[in-house]
Amino acid sequence: MVGRNFPSRGHPAQAGAVQRSESDAHPRHPDGLPADRRGGGRITNADRSHRAADPPGPAALTGRAAAARWTLLELLHPIPSLLTTLAAAGFALIFGIGLGDARLWWIAAIMLLVQFSISALNDWADADLDRQAGRRRPIPLGLVRPGTALIVAVLCAVGAFLLSTLANFGTVALLLVGIGLACGWAYDLRFKGTPLSFLPFAIAFPLMPFWIGLLAGRPASSLGVLFLGGSPLATAIHLADAIPDRERDRAAGLRTLAVALGRPGAEMVAAGLLLVGTLVSIVLVVRHGSTSIVGISLVAIAASLLVLSVSATVGRGSSALLGKWMLVAAASLSAVPLVVSASGR
């Protein structure tokens, strides 16, 4: 039985122990316990105090296996990776790349591999921190070896370049894939624990629709507005994501931008950057001459969430988490008019 230390059968008897004949010994329970009580009462199956635990049933084993598989899959950060891929597909649709267009599926596949590569490298780089913090990540749990995670990161990166080449997207598009991948790797390996932690986000966030816009045939000159409004929104999202973990990062010796700005500095900077990005979106909607109810509604909702997030992000605990998701939602909504404007639609 697991968890018990049985004495060795060849172990000598202790000095001074009373010798007992086989006839004097109590009948033994199969588990090694006396079968008779002092009062002569025999242990029955109803006495649960001396029964071995029942083995887990098929449902429990299936649940454990599913949990182990999911934990293993977390090496790739599946939910954030899929959400980013869906965002890329959504941007492609805005730029006029339809579901029947092969470019849409090439874009989705390339983006998914890029995200998988960055995610696997992140777990490899954070393995020691995750182990010290007791996080249930694949490498600290022993489900994946560090070397295997590094190989996965490299293979996914190579796969992204290979797909971009097979799709015949051109040299510029291939270069942009490399820049986006480099931003993610630089964050994992160098910038994550520094006040420059925002920089990879500020570059990569607007770079994605810029890359898709070029693939859709838009001139680069019309896509520059994506960086004008997208970089502040990306930095705001990064701060919103880092603020709830600020104390833990400080304790781990990480000096992220959220840690460097402190409280309430990080909250106010995040709200201010969100305001800048939202104002850029408003100007673009007006300049574009859009009277679309959808466009106006998106900006209005984003502005409302901005007001709510300013008050919520200065709180603690659940209030900070609420403010985080409000700010992320507002920034995401504000990004839509930017992409629509850049698409020329």
GUNU-353993 format. One line per field, with one value per atom (N, C-alpha, C): y negated, x, z negated; residue number from 1; residue in one letter. Coordinates in steps of 0.05 Angstrom, whole numbers. Example, Ala and Ser with C-alpha at 12.3 -4.5 7.8 and 13.67 -1.06 7.14 Angstrom:
// GUNU-353993
yy = (114  90  66  45  21  -1);
xx = (264  246  264  257  273  258);
zz = (-156  -156  -156  -142  -143  -157);
seq = (1  1  1  2  2  2);
type = (a  a  a  s  s  s);
***
This chain:
// GUNU-353993
yy = (24  0  -25  -44  -69  -84  -94  -112  -98  -71  -56  -47  -47  -37  -10  12  38  46  59  68  91  94  115  142  163  189  200  193  204  188  167  150  166  166  181  170  188  179  161  142  123  137  127  140  136  158  157  162  167  171  198  200  225  244  269  289  300  302  313  335  356  378  372  388  384  388  406  412  390  373  350  326  325  301  298  274  268  274  282  284  257  256  231  223  197  185  184  186  185  160  139  114  113  135  135  126  123  115  138  138  161  163  187  191  190  194  194  170  159  137  149  132  141  155  144  156  180  190  213  207  181  173  174  186  190  166  157  134  144  130  138  117  122  103  77  78  53  34  44  27  12  -12  -27  -38  -39  -51  -34  -8  9  19  6  15  -2  10  -5  -22  -45  -63  -50  -54  -43  -55  -39  -51  -71  -91  -110  -97  -106  -95  -106  -95  -104  -133  -144  -173  -190  -182  -198  -196  -172  -168  -184  -185  -200  -230  -239  -267  -275  -257  -263  -264  -245  -244  -270  -278  -302  -327  -328  -351  -351  -327  -325  -334  -325  -333  -363  -375  -404  -419  -409  -422  -420  -397  -394  -414  -417  -435  -464  -470  -498  -508  -491  -500  -519  -516  -532  -556  -559  -580  -581  -559  -556  -578  -587  -607  -634  -646  -671  -667  -644  -640  -639  -625  -624  -650  -665  -692  -711  -710  -727  -718  -692  -682  -691  -690  -699  -728  -744  -773  -777  -762  -765  -758  -737  -729  -751  -763  -785  -809  -816  -838  -832  -807  -799  -803  -796  -800  -830  -846  -875  -886  -875  -884  -872  -856  -846  -818  -805  -778  -758  -748  -732  -703  -689  -662  -643  -650  -633  -639  -658  -666  -650  -637  -620  -637  -663  -679  -680  -679  -680  -657  -633  -609  -608  -618  -621  -640  -662  -682  -670  -655  -643  -623  -606  -585  -597  -617  -630  -643  -658  -671  -651  -629  -609  -597  -592  -581  -602  -627  -648  -650  -649  -650  -625  -602  -577  -579  -590  -593  -611  -634  -654  -642  -627  -616  -594  -576  -555  -567  -587  -600  -614  -625  -638  -619  -595  -575  -566  -563  -555  -576  -601  -623  -627  -621  -625  -600  -579  -554  -556  -570  -572  -589  -612  -629  -614  -599  -584  -563  -550  -530  -542  -565  -578  -588  -597  -607  -585  -560  -538  -537  -549  -550  -522  -515  -489  -492  -494  -496  -470  -464  -438  -432  -451  -445  -441  -458  -452  -427  -419  -394  -370  -374  -351  -338  -351  -340  -345  -366  -373  -380  -370  -378  -405  -421  -447  -446  -426  -424  -419  -404  -398  -424  -440  -465  -483  -484  -501  -491  -464  -453  -460  -458  -465  -494  -512  -541  -545  -532  -535  -523  -499  -486  -503  -514  -530  -555  -567  -591  -584  -561  -552  -547  -535  -529  -554  -575  -601  -612  -611  -621  -604  -578  -559  -564  -568  -573  -599  -619  -645  -643  -626  -622  -606  -585  -569  -585  -604  -620  -641  -643  -663  -691  -698  -725  -746  -738  -757  -762  -776  -781  -799  -821  -840  -827  -812  -798  -778  -765  -746  -761  -784  -801  -810  -817  -826  -803  -779  -756  -753  -757  -755  -776  -801  -823  -817  -807  -801  -779  -758  -736  -746  -763  -774  -790  -805  -820  -802  -780  -761  -748  -739  -727  -746  -771  -791  -797  -796  -800  -777  -752  -729  -728  -735  -731  -755  -779  -803  -824  -832  -856  -851  -826  -821  -833  -830  -840  -867  -884  -911  -932  -957  -978  -980  -967  -967  -943  -931  -908  -915  -941  -949  -949  -952  -957  -936  -910  -890  -891  -898  -900  -924  -947  -971  -968  -950  -945  -923  -901  -878  -881  -895  -898  -911  -935  -947  -934  -919  -906  -884  -871  -850  -860  -880  -890  -903  -915  -926  -904  -882  -859  -849  -846  -837  -856  -882  -903  -901  -897  -894  -869  -847  -823  -827  -846  -852  -872  -881  -899  -929  -936  -964  -976  -1001  -1014  -1019  -1017  -1021  -1048  -1068  -1096  -1099  -1083  -1085  -1069  -1054  -1036  -1048  -1070  -1082  -1090  -1096  -1104  -1082  -1057  -1035  -1037  -1048  -1052  -1076  -1096  -1121  -1116  -1100  -1094  -1067  -1048  -1021  -1019  -1033  -1031  -1040  -1063  -1070  -1050  -1039  -1019  -994  -986  -962  -965  -988  -993  -994  -1005  -1005  -977  -960  -932  -918  -923  -910  -919  -944  -953  -941  -941  -929  -900  -886  -858  -854  -873  -871  -881  -899  -912  -891  -872  -853  -836  -833  -816  -833  -859  -877  -869  -863  -856  -829  -810  -785  -788  -805  -811  -825  -844  -858  -839  -820  -801  -782  -777  -759  -773  -799  -815  -825  -825  -835  -864  -881  -909  -916  -906  -912  -942  -951  -978  -984  -965  -968  -971  -955  -957  -984  -992  -1017  -1041  -1041  -1064  -1064  -1040  -1039  -1043  -1047  -1052  -1080  -1096  -1091  -1100  -1104  -1113  -1096  -1069  -1051  -1052  -1054  -1056  -1081  -1103  -1128  -1129  -1118  -1118  -1100  -1077  -1059  -1073  -1087  -1101  -1123  -1137  -1159  -1149  -1127  -1116  -1106  -1094  -1086  -1110  -1132  -1156  -1166  -1166  -1174  -1157  -1131  -1113  -1116  -1121  -1125  -1151  -1172  -1198  -1195  -1180  -1175  -1162  -1142  -1128  -1147  -1165  -1184  -1202  -1213  -1230  -1216  -1191  -1176  -1171  -1165  -1160  -1186  -1209  -1234  -1241  -1238  -1245  -1227  -1202  -1183  -1189  -1206  -1213  -1190  -1173  -1150  -1158  -1152  -1157  -1130  -1109  -1082  -1081  -1070  -1067  -1049  -1028  -1009  -1024  -1040  -1054  -1073  -1089  -1108  -1093  -1071  -1056  -1044  -1034  -1023  -1044  -1068  -1089  -1097  -1099  -1106  -1086  -1060  -1039  -1040  -1044  -1046  -1069  -1092  -1115  -1109  -1095  -1089  -1070  -1050  -1031  -1045  -1065  -1080  -1093  -1106  -1120  -1100  -1077  -1056  -1044  -1040  -1027  -1045  -1072  -1090  -1087  -1085  -1082  -1054  -1034  -1007  -999  -1009  -1000  -1011  -1032  -1042  -1026  -1006  -990  -967  -948  -925  -900  -877  -851  -849  -842  -839  -864  -887  -913  -917  -910  -913  -894  -869  -851  -861  -872  -883  -907  -924  -946  -936  -915  -904  -896  -880  -871  -893  -913  -936  -951  -955  -970  -954  -928  -911  -912  -911  -912  -939  -960  -987  -990  -981  -983  -967  -943  -926  -939  -951  -965  -989  -1003  -1027  -1020  -995  -987  -981  -974  -967  -990  -1015  -1037  -1043  -1038  -1042  -1024  -999  -979  -985  -992  -999  -1023  -1043  -1067  -1060  -1044  -1036  -1019  -1004  -986  -1002  -1027  -1044  -1037  -1023  -1015  -1034);
xx = (17  0  17  10  26  25  48  49  54  57  64  92  105  133  132  134  133  161  163  189  198  224  235  231  225  220  245  268  293  303  288  298  297  319  320  300  292  273  287  273  285  293  314  324  302  298  279  251  246  218  209  184  173  169  181  177  149  136  109  109  94  92  70  71  51  23  20  -6  -17  1  -8  -15  -6  -10  -39  -47  -74  -75  -98  -101  -97  -86  -79  -98  -104  -120  -103  -114  -97  -81  -89  -74  -52  -48  -26  -35  -62  -72  -85  -85  -97  -127  -135  -163  -182  -172  -189  -184  -205  -202  -198  -192  -187  -211  -234  -258  -268  -252  -260  -276  -283  -299  -281  -291  -276  -280  -259  -262  -276  -296  -312  -308  -319  -317  -331  -349  -363  -346  -324  -306  -288  -295  -281  -255  -250  -225  -201  -205  -183  -185  -202  -204  -187  -176  -160  -179  -169  -185  -192  -217  -226  -210  -203  -188  -206  -194  -210  -225  -249  -266  -257  -270  -263  -267  -289  -294  -272  -262  -241  -215  -209  -185  -186  -210  -213  -210  -221  -218  -190  -175  -146  -130  -136  -122  -128  -153  -160  -146  -145  -131  -102  -89  -61  -56  -74  -71  -74  -93  -97  -72  -62  -38  -15  -12  9  5  -21  -27  -22  -22  -18  10  28  54  51  30  25  6  -2  -21  -44  -60  -79  -100  -111  -132  -122  -101  -91  -82  -70  -61  -84  -106  -129  -143  -145  -157  -142  -116  -99  -103  -105  -109  -136  -157  -183  -183  -168  -166  -153  -133  -120  -139  -155  -175  -196  -204  -223  -213  -187  -175  -174  -168  -167  -194  -215  -242  -248  -240  -244  -230  -206  -191  -201  -223  -235  -225  -210  -201  -222  -238  -262  -255  -276  -273  -264  -272  -264  -236  -223  -196  -175  -157  -137  -119  -116  -99  -108  -134  -145  -134  -134  -126  -96  -81  -52  -46  -60  -55  -61  -83  -90  -70  -61  -41  -15  -6  20  18  -4  -7  -8  -21  -23  4  20  47  65  62  78  71  45  36  46  45  54  84  99  128  134  121  126  117  95  84  103  112  130  156  167  191  187  163  156  158  146  147  175  191  219  234  230  245  236  211  200  199  212  210  218  240  250  231  221  202  176  167  142  146  169  174  175  188  190  163  146  120  99  107  88  66  71  51  49  25  21  25  50  57  70  70  79  108  126  154  159  150  153  140  118  104  118  138  152  139  118  104  119  135  151  179  199  227  233  250  257  267  284  295  273  253  230  215  210  196  211  237  254  252  252  250  223  202  175  175  187  188  202  224  240  225  213  199  175  160  137  146  168  179  187  200  208  183  163  138  125  125  113  127  154  169  163  162  157  130  109  82  81  95  95  109  129  142  125  112  94  70  61  38  45  71  81  73  76  68  89  113  133  153  175  197  189  174  166  149  129  112  127  146  163  180  190  205  188  163  145  138  135  131  155  179  203  204  196  196  176  152  132  142  154  165  188  205  227  217  195  183  175  161  153  176  196  219  235  237  252  238  211  196  202  201  205  233  253  281  294  284  298  281  259  244  224  216  194  198  222  227  239  235  246  225  231  211  205  220  215  197  183  166  144  137  115  124  150  160  152  156  148  118  101  73  67  80  75  82  101  109  91  88  75  45  32  3  -6  4  -5  8  30  44  26  10  -7  -26  -43  -61  -45  -22  -5  3  12  20  -3  -26  -50  -59  -57  -64  -47  -21  -3  -11  -17  -26  -52  -68  -93  -90  -65  -60  -62  -63  -64  -36  -33  -7  2  28  39  33  31  26  -1  -20  -47  -49  -29  -30  -15  -1  14  -2  -28  -46  -49  -44  -47  -27  -3  16  10  -2  -8  -28  -48  -68  -64  -51  -48  -27  -5  16  7  -7  -17  -37  -54  -73  -59  -38  -23  -10  2  15  -5  -29  -50  -59  -61  -69  -47  -22  0  0  -4  -5  -29  -52  -76  -72  -57  -52  -31  -13  9  2  -17  -24  -32  -50  -58  -35  -14  9  32  27  49  64  49  62  78  67  80  106  104  128  149  141  160  174  159  170  190  184  202  226  228  251  248  224  219  211  223  217  203  179  163  155  143  134  114  96  76  89  110  125  139  152  167  149  125  107  93  91  78  48  37  9  4  -13  -31  -19  7  19  13  16  11  -18  -37  -65  -71  -60  -66  -53  -29  -16  -32  -41  -57  -83  -96  -121  -115  -92  -85  -79  -64  -58  -83  -101  -126  -142  -141  -154  -142  -115  -102  -111  -111  -119  -148  -165  -193  -198  -183  -185  -177  -155  -147  -169  -182  -204  -227  -233  -255  -249  -224  -216  -218  -209  -210  -239  -256  -284  -296  -291  -301  -288  -262  -248  -256  -261  -269  -297  -311  -338  -358  -351  -368  -391  -415  -439  -451  -434  -444  -450  -474  -482  -463  -453  -434  -409  -397  -373  -376  -398  -403  -408  -422  -429  -404  -385  -360  -345  -342  -328  -342  -368  -384  -380  -382  -378  -350  -330  -302  -298  -311  -308  -321  -344  -358  -341  -329  -312  -287  -278  -255  -261  -284  -292  -293  -306  -309  -282  -265  -239  -221  -223  -206  -212  -237  -245  -238  -241  -237  -208  -191  -163  -147  -157  -143  -149  -167  -174  -155  -163  -146  -163  -149  -163  -181  -207  -226  -232  -230  -234  -212  -187  -166  -170  -179  -185  -207  -228  -250  -241  -224  -213  -196  -181  -164  -181  -202  -218  -234  -242  -256  -237  -212  -193  -186  -182  -176  -199  -224  -247  -248  -244  -245  -223  -199  -177  -183  -194  -201  -222  -242  -263  -252  -234  -222  -205  -194  -176  -192  -217  -233  -235  -243  -244  -217  -195  -169  -165  -172  -168  -187  -212  -232  -222  -212  -202  -178  -160  -136  -144  -166  -174  -186  -194  -206  -235  -247  -275  -294);
zz = (0  0  0  16  18  -7  -16  -39  -65  -65  -89  -88  -112  -114  -129  -114  -127  -135  -159  -168  -150  -147  -131  -144  -128  -140  -153  -144  -155  -179  -188  -210  -236  -252  -277  -297  -315  -336  -355  -367  -385  -411  -423  -448  -470  -485  -507  -499  -473  -465  -475  -482  -493  -470  -473  -453  -455  -431  -430  -410  -418  -399  -379  -357  -336  -346  -365  -375  -392  -404  -421  -404  -380  -364  -356  -354  -344  -315  -306  -276  -264  -241  -230  -208  -208  -186  -161  -138  -113  -111  -125  -124  -145  -159  -179  -207  -212  -237  -252  -279  -293  -286  -281  -273  -297  -322  -345  -362  -374  -393  -421  -440  -468  -479  -472  -484  -469  -451  -436  -411  -408  -384  -359  -339  -315  -297  -284  -265  -240  -233  -209  -188  -165  -143  -149  -169  -176  -192  -204  -219  -199  -191  -170  -180  -207  -217  -209  -202  -196  -167  -151  -123  -105  -85  -66  -50  -41  -25  2  10  35  58  78  101  116  128  142  165  170  191  218  239  266  270  258  262  250  226  213  229  239  255  281  294  318  313  290  283  278  264  259  285  303  329  345  344  359  347  320  307  314  315  322  351  369  397  400  385  387  376  354  342  362  375  395  418  426  449  441  415  406  413  421  430  454  469  493  487  462  454  474  476  497  499  477  478  489  477  489  518  525  552  572  564  581  584  562  563  581  580  597  627  631  658  669  652  660  666  650  656  683  689  716  738  734  754  757  734  735  750  745  760  790  797  825  838  824  835  839  820  822  847  853  876  902  900  925  933  916  922  912  930  922  914  905  896  918  943  965  976  964  973  958  972  959  941  947  930  901  897  869  853  865  850  847  867  863  840  839  818  791  788  763  754  773  766  758  773  766  738  733  708  685  688  667  661  681  676  663  670  657  628  622  594  578  590  577  571  590  585  562  562  540  513  513  488  477  494  485  474  488  479  452  448  423  400  403  382  377  398  395  379  386  373  344  338  311  294  303  288  259  253  226  209  220  206  200  220  216  194  194  174  146  143  117  108  126  119  116  122  119  140  163  184  198  204  217  248  255  284  293  318  328  320  321  315  285  267  239  230  243  235  246  263  274  298  309  332  358  358  382  373  386  380  392  378  389  417  423  450  471  463  481  487  466  470  489  486  504  533  536  563  576  560  570  579  563  570  597  600  625  649  646  668  676  657  664  679  671  685  714  717  744  761  748  762  772  756  764  788  788  811  836  832  854  867  850  861  876  865  878  906  908  933  953  942  959  969  953  960  982  987  1007  1000  974  965  972  979  986  963  971  952  929  936  915  894  903  884  867  879  864  843  850  832  808  814  793  773  784  767  748  759  742  721  728  708  686  693  673  654  666  650  632  643  627  604  607  585  563  570  549  535  550  538  521  530  515  488  488  463  444  455  438  426  442  434  421  427  418  405  417  409  387  383  365  337  326  299  297  318  318  323  319  325  355  372  401  408  389  395  414  416  434  463  469  496  516  510  530  537  517  522  540  534  549  578  584  612  625  611  623  626  607  608  634  641  666  691  686  709  721  705  716  737  731  753  776  769  791  810  800  816  833  820  834  856  850  869  894  890  913  930  916  931  946  936  949  972  976  998  992  966  959  959  967  966  938  933  906  895  913  903  890  898  886  861  854  830  807  810  788  765  770  748  727  736  717  694  699  678  662  674  660  637  643  622  609  623  613  592  594  574  546  543  517  506  523  514  505  520  512  485  481  455  432  438  417  410  431  426  410  417  402  372  367  339  325  338  326  318  335  330  307  305  285  258  256  230  209  215  194  184  200  192  182  177  170  145  124  98  101  115  119  135  156  172  156  139  122  103  92  73  88  113  129  140  134  144  172  183  210  208  225  225  251  254  278  278  300  301  279  274  253  226  221  195  194  215  215  211  223  220  192  180  154  155  131  128  116  128  151  178  179  204  228  225  247  256  236  243  259  251  264  292  295  321  340  330  347  357  339  346  366  361  379  407  409  436  450  434  446  456  442  451  477  479  504  527  523  545  553  533  538  553  546  560  589  594  622  637  625  638  644  625  629  653  653  675  702  703  728  737  718  725  737  724  734  761  763  787  811  804  825  835  820  828  823  804  798  781  791  775  766  769  762  732  727  699  684  698  686  677  695  688  665  666  645  618  620  595  583  600  589  574  585  572  546  547  523  500  508  488  476  494  485  466  472  454  427  427  402  385  399  384  373  388  379  352  350  325  302  308  287  279  298  292  276  280  265  235  228  200  189  206  197  194  212  212  188  175  152  127  129  106  103  86  81  85  87  88  112  106  127  142  129  143  164  158  177  201  196  218  235  222  238  255  243  259  282  277  298  322  318  341  353  338  350  368  359  375  400  398  421  441  431  449  463  448  460  481  476  495  520  516  539  557  544  560  574  561  573  597  597  619  645  642  666  685  677  696  709  694  706  730  727  748  771  764  785  802  788  802  820  809  825  849  847  869  892  887  908  913  896  900  887);
seq = (1  1  1  2  2  2  3  3  3  4  4  4  5  5  5  6  6  6  7  7  7  8  8  8  9  9  9  10  10  10  11  11  11  12  12  12  13  13  13  14  14  14  15  15  15  16  16  16  17  17  17  18  18  18  19  19  19  20  20  20  21  21  21  22  22  22  23  23  23  24  24  24  25  25  25  26  26  26  27  27  27  28  28  28  29  29  29  30  30  30  31  31  31  32  32  32  33  33  33  34  34  34  35  35  35  36  36  36  37  37  37  38  38  38  39  39  39  40  40  40  41  41  41  42  42  42  43  43  43  44  44  44  45  45  45  46  46  46  47  47  47  48  48  48  49  49  49  50  50  50  51  51  51  52  52  52  53  53  53  54  54  54  55  55  55  56  56  56  57  57  57  58  58  58  59  59  59  60  60  60  61  61  61  62  62  62  63  63  63  64  64  64  65  65  65  66  66  66  67  67  67  68  68  68  69  69  69  70  70  70  71  71  71  72  72  72  73  73  73  74  74  74  75  75  75  76  76  76  77  77  77  78  78  78  79  79  79  80  80  80  81  81  81  82  82  82  83  83  83  84  84  84  85  85  85  86  86  86  87  87  87  88  88  88  89  89  89  90  90  90  91  91  91  92  92  92  93  93  93  94  94  94  95  95  95  96  96  96  97  97  97  98  98  98  99  99  99  100  100  100  101  101  101  102  102  102  103  103  103  104  104  104  105  105  105  106  106  106  107  107  107  108  108  108  109  109  109  110  110  110  111  111  111  112  112  112  113  113  113  114  114  114  115  115  115  116  116  116  117  117  117  118  118  118  119  119  119  120  120  120  121  121  121  122  122  122  123  123  123  124  124  124  125  125  125  126  126  126  127  127  127  128  128  128  129  129  129  130  130  130  131  131  131  132  132  132  133  133  133  134  134  134  135  135  135  136  136  136  137  137  137  138  138  138  139  139  139  140  140  140  141  141  141  142  142  142  143  143  143  144  144  144  145  145  145  146  146  146  147  147  147  148  148  148  149  149  149  150  150  150  151  151  151  152  152  152  153  153  153  154  154  154  155  155  155  156  156  156  157  157  157  158  158  158  159  159  159  160  160  160  161  161  161  162  162  162  163  163  163  164  164  164  165  165  165  166  166  166  167  167  167  168  168  168  169  169  169  170  170  170  171  171  171  172  172  172  173  173  173  174  174  174  175  175  175  176  176  176  177  177  177  178  178  178  179  179  179  180  180  180  181  181  181  182  182  182  183  183  183  184  184  184  185  185  185  186  186  186  187  187  187  188  188  188  189  189  189  190  190  190  191  191  191  192  192  192  193  193  193  194  194  194  195  195  195  196  196  196  197  197  197  198  198  198  199  199  199  200  200  200  201  201  201  202  202  202  203  203  203  204  204  204  205  205  205  206  206  206  207  207  207  208  208  208  209  209  209  210  210  210  211  211  211  212  212  212  213  213  213  214  214  214  215  215  215  216  216  216  217  217  217  218  218  218  219  219  219  220  220  220  221  221  221  222  222  222  223  223  223  224  224  224  225  225  225  226  226  226  227  227  227  228  228  228  229  229  229  230  230  230  231  231  231  232  232  232  233  233  233  234  234  234  235  235  235  236  236  236  237  237  237  238  238  238  239  239  239  240  240  240  241  241  241  242  242  242  243  243  243  244  244  244  245  245  245  246  246  246  247  247  247  248  248  248  249  249  249  250  250  250  251  251  251  252  252  252  253  253  253  254  254  254  255  255  255  256  256  256  257  257  257  258  258  258  259  259  259  260  260  260  261  261  261  262  262  262  263  263  263  264  264  264  265  265  265  266  266  266  267  267  267  268  268  268  269  269  269  270  270  270  271  271  271  272  272  272  273  273  273  274  274  274  275  275  275  276  276  276  277  277  277  278  278  278  279  279  279  280  280  280  281  281  281  282  282  282  283  283  283  284  284  284  285  285  285  286  286  286  287  287  287  288  288  288  289  289  289  290  290  290  291  291  291  292  292  292  293  293  293  294  294  294  295  295  295  296  296  296  297  297  297  298  298  298  299  299  299  300  300  300  301  301  301  302  302  302  303  303  303  304  304  304  305  305  305  306  306  306  307  307  307  308  308  308  309  309  309  310  310  310  311  311  311  312  312  312  313  313  313  314  314  314  315  315  315  316  316  316  317  317  317  318  318  318  319  319  319  320  320  320  321  321  321  322  322  322  323  323  323  324  324  324  325  325  325  326  326  326  327  327  327  328  328  328  329  329  329  330  330  330  331  331  331  332  332  332  333  333  333  334  334  334  335  335  335  336  336  336  337  337  337  338  338  338  339  339  339  340  340  340  341  341  341  342  342  342  343  343  343  344  344  344  345  345  345);
type = (m  m  m  v  v  v  g  g  g  r  r  r  n  n  n  f  f  f  p  p  p  s  s  s  r  r  r  g  g  g  h  h  h  p  p  p  a  a  a  q  q  q  a  a  a  g  g  g  a  a  a  v  v  v  q  q  q  r  r  r  s  s  s  e  e  e  s  s  s  d  d  d  a  a  a  h  h  h  p  p  p  r  r  r  h  h  h  p  p  p  d  d  d  g  g  g  l  l  l  p  p  p  a  a  a  d  d  d  r  r  r  r  r  r  g  g  g  g  g  g  g  g  g  r  r  r  i  i  i  t  t  t  n  n  n  a  a  a  d  d  d  r  r  r  s  s  s  h  h  h  r  r  r  a  a  a  a  a  a  d  d  d  p  p  p  p  p  p  g  g  g  p  p  p  a  a  a  a  a  a  l  l  l  t  t  t  g  g  g  r  r  r  a  a  a  a  a  a  a  a  a  a  a  a  r  r  r  w  w  w  t  t  t  l  l  l  l  l  l  e  e  e  l  l  l  l  l  l  h  h  h  p  p  p  i  i  i  p  p  p  s  s  s  l  l  l  l  l  l  t  t  t  t  t  t  l  l  l  a  a  a  a  a  a  a  a  a  g  g  g  f  f  f  a  a  a  l  l  l  i  i  i  f  f  f  g  g  g  i  i  i  g  g  g  l  l  l  g  g  g  d  d  d  a  a  a  r  r  r  l  l  l  w  w  w  w  w  w  i  i  i  a  a  a  a  a  a  i  i  i  m  m  m  l  l  l  l  l  l  v  v  v  q  q  q  f  f  f  s  s  s  i  i  i  s  s  s  a  a  a  l  l  l  n  n  n  d  d  d  w  w  w  a  a  a  d  d  d  a  a  a  d  d  d  l  l  l  d  d  d  r  r  r  q  q  q  a  a  a  g  g  g  r  r  r  r  r  r  r  r  r  p  p  p  i  i  i  p  p  p  l  l  l  g  g  g  l  l  l  v  v  v  r  r  r  p  p  p  g  g  g  t  t  t  a  a  a  l  l  l  i  i  i  v  v  v  a  a  a  v  v  v  l  l  l  c  c  c  a  a  a  v  v  v  g  g  g  a  a  a  f  f  f  l  l  l  l  l  l  s  s  s  t  t  t  l  l  l  a  a  a  n  n  n  f  f  f  g  g  g  t  t  t  v  v  v  a  a  a  l  l  l  l  l  l  l  l  l  v  v  v  g  g  g  i  i  i  g  g  g  l  l  l  a  a  a  c  c  c  g  g  g  w  w  w  a  a  a  y  y  y  d  d  d  l  l  l  r  r  r  f  f  f  k  k  k  g  g  g  t  t  t  p  p  p  l  l  l  s  s  s  f  f  f  l  l  l  p  p  p  f  f  f  a  a  a  i  i  i  a  a  a  f  f  f  p  p  p  l  l  l  m  m  m  p  p  p  f  f  f  w  w  w  i  i  i  g  g  g  l  l  l  l  l  l  a  a  a  g  g  g  r  r  r  p  p  p  a  a  a  s  s  s  s  s  s  l  l  l  g  g  g  v  v  v  l  l  l  f  f  f  l  l  l  g  g  g  g  g  g  s  s  s  p  p  p  l  l  l  a  a  a  t  t  t  a  a  a  i  i  i  h  h  h  l  l  l  a  a  a  d  d  d  a  a  a  i  i  i  p  p  p  d  d  d  r  r  r  e  e  e  r  r  r  d  d  d  r  r  r  a  a  a  a  a  a  g  g  g  l  l  l  r  r  r  t  t  t  l  l  l  a  a  a  v  v  v  a  a  a  l  l  l  g  g  g  r  r  r  p  p  p  g  g  g  a  a  a  e  e  e  m  m  m  v  v  v  a  a  a  a  a  a  g  g  g  l  l  l  l  l  l  l  l  l  v  v  v  g  g  g  t  t  t  l  l  l  v  v  v  s  s  s  i  i  i  v  v  v  l  l  l  v  v  v  v  v  v  r  r  r  h  h  h  g  g  g  s  s  s  t  t  t  s  s  s  i  i  i  v  v  v  g  g  g  i  i  i  s  s  s  l  l  l  v  v  v  a  a  a  i  i  i  a  a  a  a  a  a  s  s  s  l  l  l  l  l  l  v  v  v  l  l  l  s  s  s  v  v  v  s  s  s  a  a  a  t  t  t  v  v  v  g  g  g  r  r  r  g  g  g  s  s  s  s  s  s  a  a  a  l  l  l  l  l  l  g  g  g  k  k  k  w  w  w  m  m  m  l  l  l  v  v  v  a  a  a  a  a  a  a  a  a  s  s  s  l  l  l  s  s  s  a  a  a  v  v  v  p  p  p  l  l  l  v  v  v  v  v  v  s  s  s  a  a  a  s  s  s  g  g  g  r  r  r);
***
